[in-house]
Amino acid sequence: MNSAIGQALRFCVFALILLSLAPLSYSAESDEVWLLQPIVQERATGLLKAYKKTGNSLKLFEIQEINNAGNFGKIIYYELQTSFSRQESGLWAIVGAGNFTSGAAAGFSQTLSLCGLITLLTTTNSATKLETNTPIPFGKLFLPCGIRTSIGVGTRVRVADLRTDYEDICSPIPGTKFTYHIENEAQVKTTGLFGRSTQVSAKIDVLCQVSSSVVQAKEINPGMRGDYLLVSCEGTAHSGQKSKTDYAFLIEPGVYLILSTGGGAQTTKVQYKTVDYSD
């Protein structure tokens, strides 16, 4: 009996040692610095010639309502704080930090964006803390073995190609349609006991429809200024996967905000709870 208990305790301690040796967090940074290709930079900044610059920064607190088929109808919520800052180039730097309300998962992101519509370069890091208490059978005994660990996921994505003929993509004209094509490169690294690294790429064609009339932005949040245009975009990846995203293009300060998005087995609706303009 004492021997069985001792074996169980040794097994539990061994498992804890393995988990303690595994990395508990991940930074997407590496020796290789990811930069946009010169042609992508040229095309992105070229689309800013007609950009109406009506603001330099924006801070938001949003709640994302996520419905994933894998959760069997259970809605989960993600709280996110984002800060938009216009750069000298006219592109936007977006920093976000958030967490799920239902568990110990949190994330952080840094993004360089073309007016909030096209993510040109982004790095995200997320961590999920897990705590289990697993009974280990030894003979007629079941001994509890508590294990704590953390799973980290780091992702970085950049646009390898960007094409569009719509010069007003950052100042959309009511009632118009436009298309754009992007090719993305992504690196994903998972850490923890069974961590791994993968590289993927995707080619996506997007068709967007701009509403014919403006709507008061205060309908999204009472603190928002001016008007917005509803822009509905449908994306088709070369793999065949489709997605749909509705944006509010805020005329002031000139950025796209996601209202809802869906594709595959998941849909997400966004509520903007607070807004702050820093002029």
NORNOR-V429303 format. One record per pair of residues at least 6 apart in sequence whose C-alpha atoms are under 8 Angstrom apart, sorted by the first residue. I is the first residue (numbers start at 1). J is the second residue. Records with the same first field share a line. If there is no record, write none. Layout:
I = J + J
This chain:
4 = 138 + 139
5 = 138 + 143
8 = 136 + 138 + 143
9 = 145
12 = 145 + 146
15 = 147
16 = 147 + 148
18 = 193
19 = 148 + 149 + 192 + 193
20 = 149
22 = 191 + 192 + 193
23 = 191 + 192 + 193
24 = 149 + 150 + 151 + 152 + 191 + 192
25 = 127 + 150 + 151 + 152 + 153 + 191 + 192
26 = 125 + 126 + 152 + 153 + 154 + 189 + 190 + 191
27 = 125 + 154
28 = 123 + 124 + 125 + 154 + 155 + 156 + 189
34 = 158
35 = 121 + 158
36 = 120 + 121 + 158 + 159 + 160
37 = 160
39 = 161
40 = 159 + 160 + 161 + 162
43 = 162 + 163
44 = 114 + 162
45 = 89 + 90 + 91
47 = 167 + 168 + 169 + 170
48 = 90 + 170
50 = 167 + 168 + 170 + 171
51 = 168 + 170 + 171
52 = 171 + 254
53 = 253 + 254
54 = 251 + 252 + 253 + 254
55 = 86 + 252 + 253 + 254 + 279
56 = 84 + 85 + 86 + 253 + 278 + 279
57 = 83 + 84 + 85 + 86 + 253 + 277 + 278 + 279
58 = 83 + 84 + 85 + 253 + 275 + 276 + 277 + 278
59 = 81 + 82 + 83 + 84 + 275 + 276 + 277
60 = 81 + 82 + 83 + 272 + 273 + 274 + 275 + 276
61 = 79 + 80 + 81 + 82 + 272 + 273 + 274 + 275
62 = 79 + 80 + 81 + 270 + 271 + 272 + 273 + 274
63 = 77 + 78 + 79 + 80 + 270 + 271 + 272 + 273
64 = 77 + 78 + 79 + 80 + 268 + 269 + 270 + 271
65 = 75 + 76 + 77 + 78 + 268 + 269 + 270
66 = 75 + 76 + 77 + 78 + 266 + 267 + 268 + 269
67 = 73 + 74 + 75 + 76 + 266 + 267 + 268
68 = 74 + 75 + 265 + 266 + 267
69 = 265 + 266
70 = 265
76 = 100 + 101 + 102
77 = 100 + 101 + 102
78 = 98 + 99 + 100 + 101
79 = 98 + 99 + 100 + 101
80 = 96 + 97 + 98 + 99
81 = 96 + 97 + 98
82 = 94 + 95 + 96 + 97
83 = 94 + 95 + 96
84 = 92 + 93 + 94 + 95
85 = 92 + 93 + 94
86 = 92 + 93
87 = 93
91 = 112 + 113 + 114 + 115
92 = 112 + 113 + 114 + 115 + 116
93 = 110 + 111 + 112 + 113
94 = 109 + 110 + 111 + 112 + 113
95 = 108 + 109 + 110 + 111
96 = 108 + 109 + 110
97 = 106 + 107 + 108 + 109
98 = 106 + 107 + 108
99 = 105 + 106 + 107
100 = 106
104 = 128 + 129 + 130
105 = 126 + 127 + 128 + 129
106 = 126 + 127 + 128
107 = 124 + 125 + 126 + 127
108 = 124 + 125 + 126
109 = 122 + 123 + 124 + 125
110 = 122 + 123 + 124
111 = 119 + 120 + 121 + 122 + 123
112 = 119 + 120 + 121 + 122
113 = 119 + 120 + 121
114 = 120 + 170
115 = 170 + 254 + 255 + 256
116 = 255 + 256 + 257
117 = 255 + 256 + 257
119 = 158 + 159
120 = 157 + 158 + 159
121 = 156 + 157 + 158 + 159
122 = 156 + 157 + 158
123 = 154 + 155 + 156 + 157
124 = 154 + 155 + 156
125 = 152 + 153 + 154 + 155
126 = 152 + 153 + 154
127 = 150 + 151 + 152 + 153
128 = 150 + 151 + 152
129 = 148 + 149 + 150 + 151
130 = 148 + 149 + 150 + 151
131 = 146 + 147 + 148 + 149
132 = 146 + 147 + 148
133 = 144 + 145 + 146 + 147
134 = 144 + 145 + 146 + 147
135 = 142 + 143 + 144 + 145
136 = 142 + 143 + 144 + 145
137 = 143
149 = 192
150 = 192
151 = 190 + 191 + 192
152 = 190 + 191 + 192
153 = 188 + 189 + 190 + 191
154 = 188 + 189 + 190
155 = 186 + 187 + 188 + 189
156 = 186 + 187 + 188
157 = 184 + 185 + 186 + 187
158 = 184 + 185 + 186
159 = 182 + 183 + 184 + 185
160 = 182 + 183 + 184 + 185
161 = 181 + 182 + 183 + 184
162 = 180 + 181 + 182 + 183
163 = 180 + 181 + 182
164 = 179 + 180 + 181
165 = 178 + 179 + 180
166 = 178 + 179 + 180
169 = 178
170 = 254 + 255
171 = 251 + 254
172 = 210
173 = 210
174 = 210 + 211 + 212 + 213 + 214 + 229
175 = 209 + 210 + 211 + 212 + 213
176 = 209 + 210 + 211 + 212
177 = 207 + 208 + 209 + 210
178 = 207 + 208 + 209
179 = 205 + 206 + 207 + 208
180 = 205 + 206 + 207
181 = 203 + 204 + 205 + 206
182 = 203 + 204 + 205
183 = 201 + 202 + 203 + 204
184 = 201 + 202 + 203
185 = 199 + 200 + 201 + 202
186 = 199 + 200 + 201
187 = 197 + 198 + 199 + 200
188 = 197 + 198 + 199
189 = 195 + 196 + 197 + 198
190 = 196 + 197
202 = 237 + 238 + 239
203 = 237 + 238
204 = 235 + 236 + 237 + 238
205 = 235 + 236 + 237 + 238
206 = 233 + 234 + 235 + 236
207 = 233 + 234 + 235
208 = 231 + 232 + 233 + 234
209 = 231 + 232 + 233
210 = 229 + 230 + 231 + 232
211 = 229 + 230 + 231
213 = 229
214 = 227 + 228 + 229 + 230
215 = 227 + 228 + 229 + 230
216 = 225 + 226 + 227 + 228
217 = 224 + 225 + 226 + 227 + 228 + 250
218 = 224 + 225 + 226 + 227
220 = 271 + 272
221 = 272 + 273 + 274 + 275
223 = 274 + 275 + 276
224 = 275
225 = 252
226 = 250 + 251 + 252
227 = 250 + 251 + 252
228 = 248 + 249 + 250 + 251
229 = 248 + 249 + 250 + 251
230 = 246 + 247 + 248 + 249
231 = 246 + 247 + 248 + 249
232 = 244 + 245 + 246 + 247
233 = 244 + 245 + 246 + 247
234 = 242 + 243 + 244 + 245
235 = 242 + 243 + 244
236 = 242 + 243
241 = 263 + 264
242 = 263 + 264
243 = 261 + 262 + 263 + 264
244 = 261 + 262 + 263
245 = 258 + 259 + 260 + 261 + 262
246 = 258 + 259 + 260 + 261
247 = 256 + 257 + 258 + 259 + 260
248 = 256 + 257 + 258 + 259
249 = 255 + 256 + 257
250 = 256 + 257
258 = 270
259 = 269 + 270 + 271
260 = 267 + 268 + 269 + 270
261 = 267 + 268 + 269
262 = 268
